Amino acid sequence: MREIELLSPAKNADIGIEAIRHGADAVYIGATSFGARAAAGNSIEDIARLVEYAHLFKARVYVTVNTIIFDNEMKDAEELIWKLHGIKVDALIIQDLRLLSLNLPPIPLHASTQMDNRTVEKVEKLAQLGFPQVVLARELTIKQISDIHKQCPDTELEVFVHGALCVSLSGRCNASEALFGRSANRGECAQVCRMKFDLKADGHTLVKDKHLLSLRDNCQINNLEQLLLAGATSLKIEGRLKDADYVKNITAAYSAALNAVIAKHPEKFCRRSSGHTTPYFTPDIYKSFNRGFVKNVNKPEANLDTPKSMGEPVDRSTQLHNGDGLCYIDKGQLVGFRISNVERFRPIRNIHYFRNQDAEWDKLLAKPSSTRAIYVDISITDSSITMTDEDGIYAAIDIDSTNYELARSPQTENIKRQMSKLGGTIFEARTVDVNLRKNFFIPSSQLATWRRQLSEQLTAERLRFYPQIEQKHSPMVIPTEEPYELNHSSQTPLMICHHCIRRQLGLCLKQGGQKAEMTLTMANGTVFRLDFDCKNCLMYVYKK
């Protein structure tokens, strides 16, 4: 049976805890430095707090150290990694293979998607280097994932299932560094792809002032079964810069969808972590930030009109509220406004509205919106009380029932009711079995004391028996190419894309489009040359 994890993003420790409460089996978070989202750094102390909470549910915490690291930073990186190992982080997600030359603690290393993990050969190489888990490129097809799994069956495959898509192959975008000195591979992406461009063919303007490289978002919620059957082990939600309401909603939605798939294949798959979640709302992926969703991650299309969130389509059944934010496209431009008085709002005919902010939804998710609990079975005899959780870990207290008087009325139901009151803990009573020889009267205060003692003991036992995985490393030197950040070679493409502007605009050469020299021009006058590898369906972007 294959353990499956739903992997959610955490901008900070509190959001990571909410992800676990809403159904994540693992979370990934940035540390103080060397993360591909420089704006989402966290202290060692905060990560330690997240780790302790996650481990109570057998959930894992991965830390991103997934940037290119310069020589003068290697010592700092090594010190950071040792600190992360000291707080029992479960794995590091890394990009720079030169980290393998350091004196590393016995902590598992996962290969970041920034390594451009697209082929069987690449994953085989990473497996040989000792990577137990590989984050695959976002643009792979189900068949490509299946082929990799068949050739590398012992390597766990991490697949992005939701969120933003990079227009360039992961780790192969140099546009931000080339234009602004802000490297995407150093965590400082300026999101050039979200800007406006003019498209010209042989000097003639075809498209003006459009977001030609700004991809719609990824959504695989209806493809989870195919992904699992293809060999995916970790289902990853993008969004380490997203706020708590996004993480709550998207995590809860995918957790429910994943549970439904596993229920169809109980002999093949199970969840990696423990416990069950009870959300207090109905998840809806369209209510969280989205630019619309691509139909095919292998041939993604751009949202030409806006890189901003469109939200959910509005129709006659939509219940609007005061304070809602609506938007629509007018002459190719996004127009947005807020409803101040819903009773007086009158939609314009032939305008297709979207709600990108739901005031009542925001209020709902601003409150505690889910609980997560671990089932326990409680057994009471004349000499002991035990509390055993769903993983078989238990706590016990010795008692002496002869210290209590006989009751005048039946006590079994009261004992069961009192011992089941586990609110404020991570546990939920599944069964309470009372096997006392006589009908003893045990005060509710005593039952509450036993209940608290058992809960505290079992909480400590869960942390003590947490299945921490270690992986020993021997320093090795891996030949690597000099990064673009150090050479700025004009021969290096700024982007390599599966997104093809020709294809989206109906100009594909395979479908009758005419050959022409195509260029993109930014608002500041910078010009880019487009080259097309039609055989492999790739588009290359060079600075002209």
JOTARA-V373187 format. One line per field, one symbol per residue. ss: DSSP state (H for helix, E for strand, C for the rest). Layout:
ss=???
//
This chain:
ss=CEEEEEEEEECCHHHHHHHHHCCCCEEEEECCCCCCCCCCCCCHHHHHHHHHHHHHCCCEEEEEECCCCCHHHHHHHHHHHHHHHHCCCCEEEECCHHHHHCCCCCCEEEECHHHCCCCHHHHHHHHHCCCCEEECCCCCCHHHHHHHHHHCCCCEEEEEEEECCCCECCCCCCHHHHHHCCCHHHCCCCCHHHCCEEEEECCEEEEEEECCCCECEEECCCCHHHHHHHCEEEEEECCCCCCHHHHHHHHHHHHHHHHHHHHHCCCCEEECCCCEEEECCCCCHHHCCCCCECCCHHHCCECCCCCCCCCEECCCCCCCCCCCEEEEEECCEEEEEECCCCCCCCCCCCCCCEEEECHHHHHHHHCCCEEEEEEEEEEECCCEEEEEECCCCEEEEECCHHHCCECCCCCHHHHHHHHCCCCCCCEEEEEEEECCCCCECCCHHHHHHHHHHHHHHHHHHHHHCCCCCCCCCCCCCCCCCCCHHHHCCCCCCCEEECCCHHHHCCCCHHHCCCCCCEEEEECCCCEEEEEEECCCCEEEEEEC
//
